[in-house]
Amino acid sequence: MAGLENKKIVIATHVYATGPAQDLREYLLKNKIEKLLFIGHPLFFDKKLKSSGYEIYEKGKLKKENYKRIKKIPEPIAYLKDIFLNIFWVVVSGKKWNLYVGSDNLNAFSGIILKKLGTVEKVIYYVIDYNPKRFENKILNKIYHWVDRFCVKYADETWNLSPRMAEARKEYFNFSGGNQKTVPIGIWFDRFPRLNFSQIKKHTLVFMGHILKKQGAQYVLDAIPAIIKEIPDFKFLIIGDGEYLEKLKKQAKKLNIEKFIKFTGYIEKHSDVEKMLSTSACAIAMYEKYDESGNLSFTYFADPGKIKAYLAGGLPILLSNVSYNAREIENKKCGFIIKQNKESIAKAIIKILRDEKILQEYRENAVNYAKEFDWGKIFGENLKN
């Protein structure tokens, strides 16, 4: 969309933590568009969250904010409420909006109705999460995918995080309509602290994220006895909290490797997390291909933001072959694909941490690759029409 400064844009999203919709808001505010209406709905009931509400910006400045305390209501009613509020708040604004971006199918559905009403000129369906088996309940799953296909068909553009989303619609539902394009997860490249090679801890591996069994950190712990035979000062930095944290601590004690591991627990400020990443040598991301029910995982169809954060920090990644870009990361020499077993993990860690020439080369490659995913570049390219 040429001349963003003269545009009036709506973003509607469900909110829990920060995500692409918030990054799009930031990009538009930086460009000082004429008017921005940002609508946020709680993703699920949590007393720490605010209720559905909106923010109005003019030329990058906040002019009005309207959120209230969250109230618990049945989920089906909450979904209908979100659709109604999207339509109501846009209509009562008294404006004709150039663009409506709906992050998930319910918000995009609202935008399509608003376009039919003549209040919105163009609708983008921004698909953040997608899975052919989104719900175990077959009826809910059928409704969800009917709405998804409706939005793809009638939105002006559908932004999929990965090409696997469009492929899954074709494979599972024989649907290939709409104007679908891949718009990957990005990062604010210039914000990431990056240290000179001489300043990093060259024998430190880092994991960042929610500590769950499926994240596979336990396999790294199993590999540590073999790793320290080759790298005596090896350290494994685990950033985050979660239900599996205590089991990892017990495992470390049982293996007598506690001194080689640092558990940080939950860290509130993301800037502090980024600083920790910047001091580490490389990172690990062992996603599971299948969930506990044997279905393909959400990660398989998505584009994990953690991978982009690692790359932006200059960290080569040891990762399982699950995300759609895993093979590309390996081919560009930004990391190694590993299996979820201690032998594969130990071999990869020893290979990259013992050879500073390889480590430095892969770190430089990671930084150069990450530049391709700066949010400014991604949104700039995809909003220019």
Buried (B, 14 or more C-beta within 10 A) or exposed (E): BEEBEEBBBBBBBBBEEEBBBBBBBBBBBEBBBBBBBBBBBBBEEEEEBBBBBBBBBBEBEEEEEEBEEBEEEEEEEBBEBBBEBBBEBBEEBEBEBBBBBBBBBBBBBBBBBBBEEEBBBBBBBBBBBBBBBBEEEEEEBEBBBEBBBBBBBBBBBBBBBBBBBBBBBEEEEEBEEBEBEBBBBBBEBEEBBBBEBEEBBBBBBBBBBBBBBBBBBBBBBBBBBBBBEEBEEBBBBBBBBBEBBEEBBEBBEEBEBEEBBBBBEEBEEEEEBBBBBBBBBBBBBBBBEEBEEEBBBBBBBBBBBBBBBBBBBBBBBBBBEBBBBBEEBBEBBBBBBBBBEBEBBBBBBBBBBBEEEBBBBBBBBBBEBBEBBBBBEBBEEBBEE
